[in-house]
């Protein structure tokens, strides 16, 4: 329990909207207090004073007072709903921004060990659920629900202590039953989350690998795989709903005896002349509010479990994911030589992908690495760029261990044309300036003229300002690779890779 409270405190600090939550708490509790204090007083006055004495003016006064109360409450409810919605959107936006920024900083191994579904789960489901934890669930369950429950219980004590204690005993019993079943719901929610990650991965695989799936004629197999996973997802959700239904029904059955207690105990007091009919009405009204709030709490306990688990996973990722220290080390001014000295490397610590690899290149040489698929050509390039580092052996630049140089300065001296070219949703010029922002338009034109591409670009509707993302047929893959290469500059080590 202490760990959970500590984690919730960490989550609350992470939101950064403490003042807004205090304002929300004040507005919500003021709304609740006005409803709990004013409404019963009006009922008591009308039933016990104005009606028995036939005071018409008194009835008119309290009717007007009740209308004023309803108008004020209406605006207060609108206000706290508005605050909650704004907070939820802001928290979700901040979390997405933090996750996206972290994804740019993590080392390459993170993507090796985490499926695409995990990342999509973070950015979609987890963020949506985590954003609701404080702005929606805590505000409604605790500010509105438990806060109101506590205030009502206090006022019931004022009306009749004995009856209130008996009713609270019933709710305590119902709460213990809820806690017992809640353990099962947490396990099922975690299982559903895992299956959801696998579903995201399958969907992503189906979209990105569409052509391969068609060519290999495995559409039916992929559909069956998705169907099986969806069935597993539905079965797990059915189990969760069944558990929730069981403890909700048990809780409702236990708390339904509250009205019986009020009618019996207060009925005897009325017969004895100790209590009034207004007290019965007030206690029944209060008891109805108690039941509504606690019913709401038990029904939505699953939501707080989901949001808590999602926020925990997000914080775990933000706090523990290994990031690249781009600035750490000396600045690499220029590359005069590259040496791989007896390098061994493995992606999974089992099978060696590079074994006893040695190579020396000086700046005057041009070297092409050739080999069959899986021979390690891409791995060598990844090691040189420090996307990975050797398990044993050494990579040297200018005769020094390349880890002595900062990653940032190292990569600034390397032009890397990837096998799968990424073109961003913008113009040709903007794509080139995405990394090399200082390159002039004149320099870009000069490079394209040397590559015999200038005339082709100028035939486009907007020339170099054409959005090539929306026009995928403008350039071949190899020409896109040239644009990718132009993001570098003339001083970089030129690393071409073609299959």
ZINORCOR-V761075 format. One record per pair of residues at least 4 apart in sequence whose ideal C-beta (glycine too) atoms are under 7 Angstrom apart, sorted by the first residue. I is the first residue (numbers start at 1). J is the second residue. D is the distance in Angstrom with one decimal. If there is no record, write none. Layout:
i->{I:I}
j->{J:J}
d->{D:D}
//
This chain:
i->{1:2:3:4:5:6:7:7:8:9:10:10:11:11:11:12:14:15:15:17:17:17:17:18:19:20:20:20:21:21:22:23:23:24:24:24:24:24:24:25:25:26:27:27:27:27:27:28:28:28:28:28:29:29:29:30:30:31:31:31:31:31:32:32:32:32:32:33:33:34:34:34:34:35:35:36:36:36:37:38:38:39:40:40:40:41:42:42:42:42:43:43:43:43:44:44:44:45:45:45:46:46:46:46:47:47:47:47:48:48:48:49:49:50:50:50:50:55:56:57:58:59:60:61:62:63:64:65:66:67:68:69:70:71:72:73:74:75:76:77:78:79:80:81:82:83:84:84:84:84:85:86:87:87:88:88:88:88:88:89:90:91:91:91:92:92:92:92:93:94:95:95:95:95:95:96:96:96:97:98:98:99:99:99:99:100:101:102:102:102:102:103:105:105:106:106:106:106:107:107:108:108:108:109:110:110:110:112:114:114:115:115:116:116:116:116:117:117:117:117:117:117:117:118:118:119:120:120:120:121:121:121:121:121:122:122:122:122:123:124:125:125:125:126:126:126:126:127:128:129:129:129:130:130:130:130:131:132:132:132:133:133:133:133:133:134:134:135:136:137:137:137:137:137:138:139:139:140:140:141:141:141:141:141:142:142:143:144:145:145:145:145:146:146:147:148:148:148:149:149:149:149:150:151:152:152:152:152:153:153:153:155:155:156:156:156:156:157:157:159:159:159:160:160:160:160:161:162:162:163:163:163:163:163:163:164:165:166:167:167:167:167:167:168:169:170:170:170:170:170:171:171:171:171:172:173:173:174:174:174:174:175:176:177:177:177:177:178:178:178:178:178:181:181:181:181:182:182:184:184:185:185:185:185:185:185:186:186:187:188:188:188:188:188:189:189:189:189:189:190:190:191:191:192:192:192:192:192:193:193:194:195:195:195:195:195:196:197:198:198:199:199:199:200:201:202:202:202:202:203:204:205:206:206:206:209:210:211:212:213:213:213:214:218:219:220:221:222:223:224:225:226:227:228:229:230:231:232:233:234:235:236:237:238:239:240:241:242:243:244:244:245:246:247:247:248:248:248:249:250:251:251:252:252:255:255:257:258:258:258:259:259:259:260:261:262:262:262:262:262:263:264:265:266:266:266:266:266:267:268:269:269:270:270:270:270:275:277:278:279:280:281:282:283:284:285:286:287:288:289:290:291:292:293:294:295:296:297:300:301:302:303:304:305:306:307:308:309:310:311:312:313:314:315:316:317:324:326:326:326:327:327:328:329:329:329:330:330:330:331:331:332:332:332:332:332:334:334:335:335:335:335:335:336:336:336:337:337:337:337:337:338:338:338:339:339:340:340:340:340:341:341:341:341:342:342:342:343:343:343:343:343:343:344:344:344:344:344:344:344:344:345:345:345:345:345:345:345:346:346:346:346:346:347:353:353:354:354:354:361:361:369:369:371:371:376:377:377:378:378:378:379:380:381:381:381:381:382:382:383:383:383:384:384:384:385:385:385:386:386:389:390:390:394:395:396:396:396:397:397:400:402:405:405:406:407:408:409:410:413:413:413:414:414:414:415:415:415:415:415:415:416:417:417:417:417:417:418:418:419:419:421:421:421:421:423:423:423:423:424:424:424:425:426:426:426:426:427:427:427:427:427:428:428:428:428:428:428:429:429:429:429:429:430:431:431:432:432:432:432:432:432:433:433:434:435:436:436:436:439:439:439:441:442:443:444:444:444:445:445:446:447:447:448:448:448:449:451:453:453:453:454:455:457:457:458:460:460:461:462:466:466:467:468:468:475:475:477:478:479:480:481:482:488}
j->{5:6:7:8:9:10:11:312:12:13:14:315:133:311:315:134:315:91:134:21:87:90:91:22:23:24:83:87:25:134:26:27:83:28:80:83:84:139:143:29:143:30:31:76:79:80:83:32:80:139:143:144:33:143:147:34:76:35:73:76:77:80:36:144:147:148:151:37:151:38:69:72:73:39:73:151:152:155:41:42:69:43:44:282:285:45:46:62:65:66:47:278:281:282:48:278:282:49:50:62:50:51:59:62:51:277:278:281:52:276:278:53:58:55:58:59:62:59:60:61:62:63:64:65:66:67:68:69:70:71:72:73:74:75:76:77:78:79:80:81:82:83:84:85:86:87:88:135:136:139:89:90:91:135:92:131:132:135:136:93:94:95:131:135:96:127:128:131:97:98:99:127:130:131:314:100:123:127:101:102:318:103:122:123:314:104:105:106:317:318:321:119:323:324:110:321:322:323:322:324:112:387:388:113:114:321:322:347:118:119:197:201:120:200:201:204:121:197:198:199:200:201:204:122:197:123:124:200:204:125:126:196:197:200:126:127:314:317:127:128:129:196:310:130:310:313:314:131:132:306:307:310:307:310:311:314:135:136:137:307:137:138:307:308:311:138:139:139:140:141:300:303:304:307:142:143:144:144:145:145:146:297:300:304:146:147:147:148:149:293:296:297:150:297:151:152:289:293:153:290:293:294:154:155:156:286:289:290:157:164:168:159:286:160:164:283:286:161:164:279:282:283:164:266:279:283:165:166:265:167:261:262:265:266:283:168:169:261:171:258:261:287:290:172:173:174:254:255:257:258:175:255:290:294:176:177:254:178:251:254:255:179:180:181:247:250:251:182:247:251:298:301:185:243:246:247:186:301:188:243:189:240:243:244:302:305:190:305:191:192:236:239:240:243:193:240:305:306:309:194:309:195:236:196:233:236:237:240:197:309:198:199:229:232:233:236:200:201:202:229:203:229:233:204:205:206:225:226:229:207:208:209:210:213:222:213:214:215:216:218:219:222:219:222:223:224:225:226:227:228:229:230:231:232:233:234:235:236:237:238:239:240:241:242:243:244:245:246:247:248:302:249:250:251:298:252:298:299:253:254:255:298:256:295:291:294:261:262:287:291:263:284:287:264:265:266:280:283:284:287:267:268:269:270:275:279:280:283:271:272:274:275:275:276:277:280:279:281:282:283:284:285:286:287:288:289:290:291:292:293:294:295:296:297:298:299:300:301:304:305:306:307:308:309:310:311:312:313:314:315:316:317:318:319:320:321:407:406:407:408:406:408:406:404:405:406:404:405:406:406:409:397:405:409:410:413:413:491:363:397:398:413:493:362:363:398:361:362:363:398:399:361:384:397:360:396:357:358:359:395:358:393:394:396:356:358:393:354:357:383:390:393:395:352:354:355:356:390:391:392:393:353:354:379:383:388:390:391:350:351:352:353:391:353:376:379:376:379:380:365:367:377:380:375:377:380:381:497:382:419:497:383:384:385:416:495:497:387:388:388:390:395:395:414:495:411:414:416:407:410:403:394:395:401:402:400:401:402:402:405:404:410:409:410:410:411:412:413:414:491:492:493:492:493:495:485:488:492:493:494:495:495:481:484:485:496:497:484:497:497:499:477:480:481:484:431:468:469:480:431:434:469:469:430:431:467:469:431:464:465:466:467:432:457:464:466:468:483:433:441:444:464:465:434:468:483:436:439:444:483:486:487:437:439:487:487:487:488:489:443:444:489:445:446:447:448:464:486:449:454:450:451:486:453:454:457:454:482:457:479:482:458:459:463:464:463:466:474:466:466:471:474:471:474:475:479:480:481:482:483:484:485:486:492}
d->{6.5:6.2:6.2:6.4:6.4:6.6:6.4:6.2:6.3:6.5:6.4:6.5:6.6:4.9:6.6:6.4:6.5:5.4:5.8:6.0:5.8:6.7:6.9:6.6:6.5:6.3:6.7:5.7:6.3:6.5:6.5:6.4:6.7:6.1:6.0:4.8:6.6:5.9:7.0:6.1:5.5:6.1:6.4:6.2:5.6:4.5:6.8:6.4:5.0:6.6:4.3:5.8:6.1:6.6:5.8:6.4:6.7:6.5:6.2:4.2:6.2:6.6:6.0:6.8:6.3:4.7:6.1:5.7:6.5:5.3:6.9:7.0:6.3:5.6:6.3:5.4:5.9:6.0:6.5:6.4:5.3:6.6:6.0:4.9:6.6:6.2:6.3:5.3:6.4:5.6:6.0:6.8:6.2:6.6:5.6:4.7:6.4:5.1:6.2:6.0:5.1:6.0:6.7:5.5:6.0:6.5:4.6:6.5:6.8:5.9:4.6:6.2:6.9:4.6:3.9:5.2:6.6:6.6:6.5:6.3:6.4:6.2:6.5:6.3:6.2:6.7:6.5:6.3:6.5:6.6:6.4:6.1:6.2:6.8:6.3:6.2:6.5:6.3:6.6:6.2:6.3:6.5:6.3:6.4:6.4:6.2:6.2:5.1:5.8:5.3:6.6:6.2:6.1:3.8:6.3:5.0:5.9:3.8:5.6:6.2:6.3:6.3:4.4:5.9:6.4:5.3:6.4:3.4:6.4:6.3:6.2:4.8:5.9:6.4:6.1:6.1:6.0:5.3:6.2:6.2:5.9:6.3:5.3:6.0:6.7:7.0:6.7:6.3:6.8:5.7:6.0:6.8:4.1:6.3:4.0:4.9:6.4:5.7:5.2:5.2:6.6:4.2:6.1:6.1:5.8:6.0:6.9:6.2:4.4:6.6:6.4:4.4:6.2:6.7:5.5:4.4:6.0:4.0:6.0:6.9:3.3:3.4:6.7:6.7:5.3:6.4:5.7:4.2:6.8:5.4:5.7:6.1:4.8:5.9:5.0:6.8:6.4:6.5:6.0:6.5:6.2:6.3:6.9:5.8:4.0:5.8:5.5:6.1:7.0:5.1:4.6:4.0:6.0:4.7:3.9:5.6:6.5:4.1:5.5:5.5:5.5:6.3:3.9:6.6:5.4:4.7:6.9:6.2:6.1:5.4:6.9:5.6:5.1:5.6:5.1:4.8:6.8:4.9:6.3:4.6:6.6:5.6:6.2:6.4:4.9:6.3:5.1:5.8:6.3:4.8:5.7:4.9:6.3:6.7:6.6:6.1:6.9:5.3:6.3:6.1:4.8:6.3:6.6:6.7:6.2:5.1:5.3:5.6:6.6:6.5:6.3:6.8:6.4:6.9:4.1:6.5:4.9:5.4:4.9:5.6:5.8:5.9:6.1:6.5:6.8:6.3:6.3:6.7:6.8:6.4:6.2:5.9:4.9:6.3:6.4:6.2:6.5:5.1:6.7:4.7:6.1:6.3:7.0:6.3:6.6:6.5:5.7:5.6:5.9:5.8:6.2:6.1:7.0:5.8:6.6:6.8:5.6:6.5:4.2:4.4:5.3:6.5:6.6:6.8:5.9:5.3:6.1:6.0:5.5:5.9:5.0:6.5:6.7:5.7:6.5:3.8:6.6:5.9:6.4:5.1:6.1:6.2:5.6:6.6:5.4:5.8:6.6:5.3:6.5:6.3:6.1:5.7:4.4:6.8:6.5:6.9:5.4:5.5:5.9:6.7:6.4:6.5:5.3:6.2:6.8:5.0:6.4:6.8:6.7:6.7:6.8:6.4:6.6:5.6:4.8:6.2:6.5:6.5:6.4:5.8:6.3:5.6:6.5:6.2:6.1:6.3:6.5:5.3:6.2:6.6:6.0:5.3:6.7:6.8:6.1:5.4:6.5:6.1:6.0:5.6:5.9:5.7:6.8:5.8:6.3:6.3:6.4:6.4:6.2:6.4:6.6:6.2:6.4:6.5:6.4:6.3:6.2:6.4:6.4:6.2:6.6:6.6:6.3:6.3:6.6:6.4:6.1:6.5:6.8:6.0:5.7:6.2:6.4:6.1:6.9:6.3:5.9:5.9:6.3:6.5:6.3:5.1:6.2:6.7:5.4:6.7:6.2:6.6:4.9:6.5:6.3:6.6:6.3:6.1:5.7:5.5:6.8:4.9:5.8:5.9:5.4:6.8:6.8:6.4:5.3:6.1:4.9:6.1:6.6:6.4:4.2:3.7:5.0:7.0:6.7:6.9:4.7:6.5:6.1:6.1:6.2:6.2:6.1:6.0:6.4:6.8:6.4:6.4:6.3:6.2:6.2:5.8:6.3:6.4:6.4:6.1:6.1:6.6:6.7:6.5:6.4:6.2:5.9:6.3:6.3:6.2:6.2:6.5:6.5:6.3:6.2:6.5:6.2:5.8:5.7:5.3:5.8:6.5:4.9:4.2:5.5:5.9:5.9:5.8:5.1:4.0:5.9:5.4:6.7:6.1:4.4:6.7:4.2:4.3:5.3:5.7:7.0:6.8:6.4:6.0:7.0:5.2:5.0:6.7:5.2:5.0:6.7:4.6:6.7:5.9:6.7:4.8:6.9:5.8:4.8:4.3:5.4:5.6:4.4:5.6:5.9:5.6:4.6:6.5:5.6:5.6:4.3:5.8:4.6:6.9:4.7:3.7:6.4:6.0:6.2:5.7:6.5:6.5:5.1:4.5:5.5:5.6:4.1:6.4:6.3:6.5:5.4:5.4:6.5:6.2:5.0:5.8:5.8:5.8:5.6:5.2:5.1:5.6:6.9:5.2:5.2:4.9:6.2:3.2:5.8:5.9:6.9:6.6:6.1:6.8:6.5:6.4:6.5:6.4:6.7:5.5:5.9:4.2:5.3:5.5:6.4:6.3:6.9:7.0:6.9:6.0:5.8:6.0:5.3:6.0:7.0:6.8:6.2:5.9:4.9:6.0:6.0:6.3:4.5:6.6:5.3:6.5:5.8:5.1:6.7:6.2:6.4:6.9:6.8:6.7:5.3:5.8:5.6:4.9:6.0:5.6:3.2:4.0:6.8:5.3:6.4:5.0:4.8:5.2:4.9:5.5:6.2:7.0:7.0:5.7:6.1:6.1:4.5:5.4:5.3:6.2:5.9:5.6:5.8:5.5:6.0:6.5:4.0:3.8:5.8:6.4:6.6:6.9:6.8:4.8:6.2:5.6:6.8:6.6:5.0:6.1:5.7:6.5:6.1:6.5:6.2:4.9:6.5:6.6:6.9:5.8:6.5:6.4:5.8:6.2:4.7:5.5:5.0:6.2:6.3:4.3:5.1:6.4:5.8:5.2:6.2:7.0:6.4:6.3:6.5:6.4:6.8:6.8:6.3:6.3:6.7:6.4:5.6:4.5:4.4:6.0:4.3:5.8:5.9:6.5:6.9:6.2:6.7:6.0:5.9:5.4:4.4:6.6:6.2:4.4:6.7:6.9:6.7:5.3:6.3:4.0:5.0:6.4:7.0:7.0:6.4:6.3:6.4:4.4}
//
